[in-house]
C-alpha cells in the first residue's frame, strides 16, 4: 500500500479529509495528519510517505517551503496541494518542483479521490522507471565485468602489437575519460592477496577513489588502477598501503605508482608488462582468482569470422559452430562469445555496447559450451539480419531532430525539450524514448559528441588563445571553463593540449 500524510492547519479540514474516505479501498494507508509544515516535514523524514496532501498556507513552514525541503531529500514524493481562492500563484511556484496536482477549496470527496488516483499513476510510472534503470545498471555492470576479462585475454593473445585491441576496447569501458594511477604492489604472496584486496577496497572508499579495473595478479605482484584528479596528493594513500602487515608476510612489499592521462596510455603501459607471462590471475568481484590463459589459435579464428560478419546466415552459423567445436572449457567459451560480440559492436557503427547487455547476461549465466555457441549464433544472426550494412535509417522526426542539432548546436540553450515543443511538436518524453531507441544513446550524449567533434576541428586551425571563442561557437556560451572540463572528459586532453598536439602533427 502507498503511504499518505495529510497536512492542514485547520483541524476540522484535516480530520474531515482523513475520515471522509476509506483509504484502504484505494490502496492507501493514512499514516499521519499534521497541523503545520514543521510537523509535516519531520513526519516525512521519519515515515517516508509516497503522497503528501498539504495546504499551501501553514505556520512554521508554508506548503511551498515544505515541498522545497522535502524535494531535496526525496524527489519521488507526490504532493497534492490544497489552495484557497487567490493562492494559485503559490501553487504555480510549487509546479517548479514537479507538483502536478492541486485542489481548490472547498473540496469534495470525488476531487480528492481523483487527485489521489492520478498521483498513484505517477508513482507507479516512477517505480517502473526505477526498476528498469536498476535492471539496466545491473546489465551494464555485468557487461563491464565481462569485457574487462575479455580485454585481458585478447591482449595476452596478441602475438605482436596490442594497439588494435586497445583501440577497440577503449571506448567500451565506462571509465574511459578519466586520468589514472597505475599501481604495482610487488612481493605480495598469493595467500595474502584476498586480505590485501579487502583492505585496498576499504582504503579507496575512505579516500573516495574508484578502482576502475579488476585487480590483476602476476608473479607475486598485484596490479590495480584507480581514477585520479589533478593536484591530488597520494603520499598518505601510498604510505598506508606500505604500512600494512599480514600474518604470513615474509618480506615487505614495494609500491610503484605511475600516473597516466588517458585509458589508451594506461593500457599501452600495462599490457607489455603482463603479456610476457603465460598466465595472469584476475581477482573477480567475489575475491576469487580467475586464471587467464593464452588461447591464440581460437581467438584468431574468431577474428576471421568477425571481419566478415555480413555473410550468409547459414554459413555464419556454421563458422561460429566450428569455432566453438574445439573449445571444452566453459569459461573460455564465454570469452569467445564475448569477443565475437565486441567485434560486432566495433564493425557495425549503428550498435552501442548496451545493445548486447542482455546477450552478455545470457552467455554469462550459461554453463554449457554448446548452449553458449547456440546463443551466440542466434544473437549475431539476428543483429546482422536487422541491420542495413550501408546506412542507418531513422524515423522522420528523429532525422529532423538530428538535422536541427547539426544546424543549431552553437545555441547554448539547445535542448530536446525545446526541439520537441518548438520544432517537432511532439511530447518530449516520447521523443526522448524514441531518440534513445533509434540512435542507441541519449540526446545529451549525442549533442555533446557533436559539439566536441566540432571543437576538435576548430582547435586544429586556431591557437589556444581562441578557446573562449571556440567555446561560444560550439554551444557553451561564455563558460569557457566548463567547455574545457567537458572537452578533457571527452578527449582525455585539455583544449590547449589537443591543439598543440594536433598542430605539431600537421607540422611534421
N, C-alpha and C positions, 0 to 999 in steps of 0.2 A: 504493500500500500504506500501511496505517496503521503508525505507529511506536510501539514498545513499549520501556519500561525496566523492569527487574526490580530491586528493592531489598530486600536482607535481610542482616543482619549475620552470618548463618551461611553460610559459603562453600558448604558442601555442599548447602544448600537452594537458594540462588540459581543455582548451576551445574546442579543437577538439573533445576530448572524450565526453565532455558534450553535444556538438551539433550533434555529429555523429549519435547518437542513439535516437530514440523516446522512452524514458524510460517508459512512461506511458503504452506503448503497452506490457511491460513486468512486469507490476505491481510494478514499481519502481518510487519513487519521488526523483529527484535530488535536495537536499536541500542546497548544497554549493559546490563551488570549492575553494580550498585553495592553497596558494603559498608556504607554508613551514610547518614544523612539529609543531611549536608552535601554529600557527593559527588553524591548524587542530585539535590539542588536545583541544584547547579552544572551538572549534565548537562541538567536541564530548561531552564535558562536558555540553554544553548548549542545544544541539539538540538531543542527544541520537540516533544516526543512527543505522541501522541494518547492513549496509555494508559500509566499507571504502576501496576504491581503491586508493592505495598510492604508490608513488615512493619509492625506497629503500634508495636513497641518496637525502637528502634535508637539507637546512640550518636550524639552530635553534635546531631542533630535527630531527635526522635521522628517516627513516621509521622504523628501528628496535627499536629505543628508543621510538618512538610514540606507536608502538604496545605493548611494555612492559608496558608503563604507562597506556595506555587505557585498557589493560587486567586487571589491578589492580582495576579499577573502574567498568568495565563492561566486564566480560569474555565471554559474549554471542555475542559480535560484530564479524562479519565475515570480515576478511581482505583479500583483493586481492592485491598481491604485483606486482608492475611493476619494473622489474630489467633489467639492461643492461648486455651486454656480460661481463663475468668476475666477476659479482656481485653475483653469485649463492651461494657463501659461506655465504653471508649475509642472503640470502633467507632461507638457511638451519637453521640458528640460529633462524629465525622467526618461523620455524616449532615447536620449543620448546614451543611456546605459542599457539599452536593449529592451526597455519595458514596452510591451505591445498592448497590454490590456488595462483599461481603466473603466470605472463605473461612475456615473454622475448621480449624486444623491438627489432625491431619495431613491433608494434601490429596492428591488423586489427579489423574490426567490429565483425566478426564472433567469434574471440578468446575472445573478451570482453563479448559478449552475452553468450557464452558457460560458461565462468567463473562465470558470474552473475547467470545463471540458476543453476549451481552446488551449489553456495553459498545459493541460495534461498531454495534448497532442504535441506541443512544442517540446515538452520534457522527453517524451518518447523518441522524438526525432534526434534530440541531443544525445540521448543514451545510445541509440542505434549508431550514431556517427562515432561516438567514443569507442564503442565496441569494434566498429570497423577499423578505426585508427589503431587500436591496440592490436588487432589481428594483423594489420599491415606492418606495424612496427615489429611484431614477432617474426613475420616472414622476412622482413628486412634484416633483422638480426641473424636469422638462420642463413640468409643469403651471404651476409658478410663473413660468417664463420666458415662457410664452405669455400668461398673464393680465396680467403686468406690461406687456407690449407692448400688449395689447388695452385695458388700462385707459387708457393714454395716448391711444390712438387715439380711444376713446369720449369722453374728456373734452375733447379738442380739437374733436370734432364737435358737442358740445352748444352750441346757439345761445344759450341763456340761462344758467340756473343749473346748475352741475355737481353739486349736492348729492346728487341721487338716484343718480348714477353713483358718487360717493364712498361713499355709504351701502351700495350694492350690493356693491362690490368689497372694502370694508374687511375683512370677515370672511373673505375668501378668502386674504389674504396671510398667510404663515407668521410674519411679524414683527409682527403686529397689536397686541400688548400692550406693546410697548416704548415708552420715551421716545426722542426722536430729535434729531439735529442736522442741519439742512438747510444745505448749503453752496452758495454761488455763487462760482465762480472766474472772474473777468472778465478780458478782454484775453488770452485763450488762443487762439492761432492754430490753425486746424484741423490743419496739418501737424505740430503738436506734441502733438496730442490723444492718440495712441496711447501715446507715451512717458509722457505725464502719467498716463494710466490705469495703466500698469505701475508707475510709482513710487508712485502712490496705493495700489494693491493691496498692495505690499510694506510701505508705511508702516503701513497698517491692520493687517496681520499682526503687525508689530512691537509695536504698541500693543494688539493683541487687540481691535480694533474690527471690526465687521461692516458691510460695505457692503450695505445692505438692499435696494437697488433698482438697476437698471441706471443707469449714468452717462448723463445726458442732455446734449445739446449744442445750444445755441441762440445764434446771433449772437455767436460768439466767447466764449461763456460755458459752462463746464462746470458741471453741477448734479449733486450726489450727496448721498446720505442715509446716515448711519451711526447705529448704536444708541448710546445714551448711558446713563450711570448717574448717580445723584445724587452731587454732590460731585466729579466728575471735572474736573481742570484741563486744558483743551485748549490752553493757551498754547504749550507746546513743539510740539505737533502742528501748530498753525496756523503758527507761525513757521518750521517745517521746510518746509511747503508754499510759503510765500512766499520762502524762500531758494533754491528750485530755479531753475536756469538751463538754457536749451535752446540748441542750436547756432544756430537761426534766429530766436531770440527778439528781437523788435523793441521790445517795451515790457514792463515789469514788470507782472505781473497782480496783481489785488487779491483779497482773500478776505473774504467775508461769511458769518458763521455765525449761524443762527437756531435756538434751542432750543425744541422743541415737546413737549408732554406725551403726545400720542397720535397715532395714524395719521390720524384724521379732521382734526384741527387742522393736521397736516402738509400734507395734500393741499389743504385749503382755502387754505393759504398759497401752495402751489406752483402750482396749476393756473392761477389768473388771470395769473401771471407768464409762463407759456409759451403760454397759449391765444391770445394776440393775434398770435402768429406763424403764418404759413401752413404752415411746415414745421419739424419738430423732428427731430433725429437722436438715435437711441437706440444706445448702444455695447453691442453684443452680447458674449457671453462670450469669443468668439474675437477681440475687439477691433475687429471690422468695424463700420462705421456703417450703421445701418438708417434709411432715410428714412421718416418717418411723415407722412402727408398727411391732409387732412380729407375723408372720404367721407360727408358728411352724409346725402345722399338715400338711399343704400342702407342705411345703418345705421338710419335711421328706419323703413324698410320691415321690417327685422329686428325692430325694437321692436314693430311691429304684430303680427307673427307670434307672438312670444314672449308677448305679453299674452293671447293666446287659444290656448294650446297644446293645450287639450283639444278639438280639433276633429276631424272625420272624418279618418282616416288618409290617405285618398286626396287630400283637399283640402289637408291639411297638406303632403304630398309635393309637390303642385303649387305651393303657395305658396312653399315653400323653393326649388324649382327655378326659379321665376320670379325670386326674389330673387338667385340666383346668375347668372341669364341675362345680366345686364348687366355682369358682372364679367369682366375679362380678365386682371388681374394675379393671379398665383398667391398671392403673399404676402397680398394683401388678401383673397383667398378664404379663406385660413386664419384671418385675423382675423374675418371674417364668421362662419365656423363656430364660432369660439371665443365670439363674442358670443352667438350663439344658445344655446350650451351653458350659458354663465354665467347667462343669463336663465332657463333651465330650472331651474338649481340654485336660483335666487332664488325662483321661483314655485312650486316643489314642495318643501315643507319636509322631506319624507322623504329627500331626497337630500343627500349630502355631496360636497365637491369631489373626493375620491378616487374616487368612483363613476365619474367621467368621465376618469380619468387615462389609461386605455388609448385612449379615444376621441381625446384630445388628441394622444397619440403617433401614432396612425394618421393624423390630419389633418396633423400636422407633417411626417411622412415622405412625404406625398403631393406630387407636383409637377404635378398636372393639375386644373384647375378643375372639370371635370365629375365626376372621381372624388371630389373633396372634397365636392361637392354630394351625391353618392350616399351617401357615408359619413355625412354629416350627416342626411340623410333617414332612413337605416336606423337610426341610433342613437337619434334623438329619437322616431321612431315606436315603437321597441322599448320605450323608457323609459315613454312615455305609456301604451302598451298594458298594461304590467305594474304600473302604479301606480293605486291607488284614490284618486280625487281628494278623497274626503270624509274618509277616515281611514286610519291605518296600522295594520294588523293584525299582531300579533306572535304567535309561538308561545306556548303557555300558560305554559311555565316562564320565558320572557322577561318576559311580563306580570307573573308572580308576583315576579320579581326587581325590576322597576320599582316595583311596588306596595310591596315591602318597603323599598326605598330611600326612597320618599316618606314612609314612616311612621317610619323609624329613621335618617334622615340625621344626626341630632344625636349619634349614637353615634360617638365619635372612633375606635373600633376597627372600625368597619364596613368590610368588605372583601368582594370577590366570593368569596374562598375560604371565609369564614365562612358566607356565604349558601348556597354550594354544598354545604357539608358539614352544615349545621345546619337549613337551611330547604328547599332544593330537593332535597337528597340526590342530587347529580349530580357527576360528575368536574369539577373546577374548570377544567382545560384545555379540556375540551369546551364547558363553559358559556361560558368566555371567548371562544372562537372563534365560538360561536353568537350571543353578545351582539353581537360586532363585525359579524357578517354581517347580523343582523336590524336593528340600530339604526344601523349605519354609523359607529360610533365606539367607542372603548374605554370600559370600565366606569369607570375612574378619571376620565376626562374628563366622563362623564355625572354621576357623583357630585359632582364639583367644580362643575359647572354648577348642579345642584340646590341645593347649599349656597350658592353665590354669589348666585343669584337670591333665595333666602330672606333672605340677609343684606341685599340691596338693599332688600327690603320693610321689614325691621326698622330699617334706618338712616334711612328716611324718617320713622319715627314716634318714634325715640328720639334723645336727644342723644348727642354723640360720647363723652361720659364713660361711656357704656354699652358701649363696644367690647368690653371683656372679657366682658361678659355675652352679647353677640351672638355672639362667637367661640365661646363654650361652647354656645350654642343651635344653632349650625349645624355642630357636629361637630369643632371644633378644640380642644376641651378647654380647658386653662389656657394654651395657647400663643397668646396674642393677637397676638404679633409675627409669627408665621408666618401667621396669618389676615390680617393687614394686608398682608403681602407678596403672598399669593395673591389678595387682593381687588384690589390695584392691578394685578397682572398681568392679571386678568380684565376689569376695567373701565377701566383707564388712570388711575384716581384712587385716592387713599387713602380709607379709610372716612370720615375726617373731611371730606375734600374732597367726597366724594359726598353725605354727609349734609347739609352746608351748602348745596351746590348744589340738592339736591332740595327742602329746606325753604324756601329762598328762592324757588324756582319756584312752590311751592304758595302761598306768601305773596302772590305777585303775582297 
